[in-house]
Amino acid sequence: MIYEKLCRVSSRTPLFSRISKRKDDKDLTRAVRFLAPIMKVTVEGIVAAAYLSALLVLIGASLSLLFFGVDFLIIVPLSAMLCVLVYYIVINYPVSMMNSYKLGLSEEADIVYEQFILVFQTGGTIFDAIEMVAQSEHPYLSKAFQMMLERISEGVPPEECLMEFAKDQPSDDIRRYFTTIVSSRERRTELLDEISGESYEADLALRQKNLELESRILIVSALVTYVPIMLTLAVSLSGYATQPIVILLAPLFIFLNAILRSRFSRQFSAYFDRPRASSIIPPTQNDILMEYDEFLNFLILLGQRLSLGDTLEVALAEIRDDLEPTLQRLIDIAMTSIYQEHTSSLEAMQRASDAAIGQRVSQMLKMIALMSETSTYDTGERISKIAARLIKRSAVAKERDSIIAAQRLKVYLLTITSAAVLGMLASLAPFLFIGSLLSHGPTWTPGSLSALDIAPLLITLGITTLSMGYQNTRMVGGRRPLLISLVCMLLFWVAFAFSSTLMGLNLV
């Protein structure tokens, strides 16, 4: 990882390594310990990297601005501002990354807690529960618990590992759960059952994000649509509309659109499943949500069958016909593996997990197989409780979809109107070169220019309009994103052609 390499190189620089030893930051120290399973950095290395990056940006920005002939009075504040900004970005990156895991940890907290209770219920120890969680492939917790197993093998007590982890992570739910687990001394107590299923932090975060959702949708859409308009004006005023280098702006716009859309999806996915695997064209939100809803029904049916004493293999066969095709596809993979290839239920569920669309569905299929190996009857009870809670939370999560549906028309209108505005601006591009206007006045006459003269700008804006229509539609879960993108591009061309005719710009 680039950040880790930067920290290692900076820590070896004598000047910055000495300066970094003077800084004492408790939050940064905690973040370094928390991120140990996925990032190998030290506090001294991070501080040294912040100072080194800030200095390099200060020097680089100053020299670049001098090269372009910018006034010294502008160079000093602009370079200083960039220097300070880079310093705080680099030094706060681990803390920001730790806090980004907070909601994810709270989402997984109650499921992990149920795994501990199941192990205690069947006579297991804290070590057995840690081992189960380490094998369950939770996004972060499984890696952290694998590191716990390494420390336990070196002689550190499991209780000590669990409490140290609870102190070094940002989720209050995790801290409360693990404190209760250690205090129970590997027995199922009334306190364990009383706090089971309570995940206050995640529930509150979900409701807060739902309240913010409307404004966030419009902000992201506005940035995606208005930034191309502003850059088009800048290109036109500077006289670069005819330069081929303008085409390089197209991938920049597409990248900006993709980044904003992906951040929107990540930040507003509480209790809403995410794609299991990253790809160029990920599955739609509707497909993921449909699979997740059917999976909750699967959990209810499976929990009931296991509670009646069925084995996992028998339960899958019994409930298969009661499921929708979305889940039948996954169950058929597991049943084919068990009954035709004679594999273990653990391997069969692993294959079904690999075929799932959503990340959470995939993880819980593996977790069910692990829990069933301990006790199918007790697993049935725990799965039924988990399903009941997830269904309640899913109802809150559905508020997100209703908010998005309400804002979908606004996003469509914003996208379509911005396509028309880009078309009209493109037709004005040859006439907006401010240098020509200030020196000799307008240098054009009606009919003397054609669309070929500004072909680079037209190609750039056409590609940008396609991307904008497609990705905005995907962001709000709309149907037929390709159709919307084509409509936007056609509207862009119609607006350009109509405006060009009025301005005297030849189309050919």
Secondary structure, DSSP 8 states (H G I E B T S, - for coil): -HHHHHHHHHHTSHHHHHHHTT---HHHHHHHHHTTTT----HHHHHHHHHHHHHHHHHHHHHHHHHTT--HHHHHHHHHHHHHHHHHHHHHHHHHHHHHTHHHHHHHHHHHHHHHHHHHHTT--HHHHHHHHHHTT-TTHHHHHHHHHHHHHTT--HHHHHHHHHHHSS-HHHHHHHHHHHHTTTS--HHHHHSTT--HHHHHHHHHHHHHHHHHHHHHHHHHHHHHHHHHHHHHHHT-TT-GGGGGHHHHHHHHHHHHHHHHHHHT-TTS--BSS--SS---HHHHHHHHHHHHHHHHHHHHHHHTT--HHHHHHHHGGGS-HHHHHHHHHHHHHHHTS---HHHHHHHHHHH-SBHHHHHHHHHHHHHHHH-HHHHHHHHHHHHHHHHHHHHHHHHHHHHHHHHHHHHHHHHHHHHHHHHHHHHHGGG--HHHHHHTS----TTS-BGGGGHHHHHHHHHHHHHHHHHHHHHTT-S-HHHHHHHHHHHHHHHHHHHHHHHT-B--
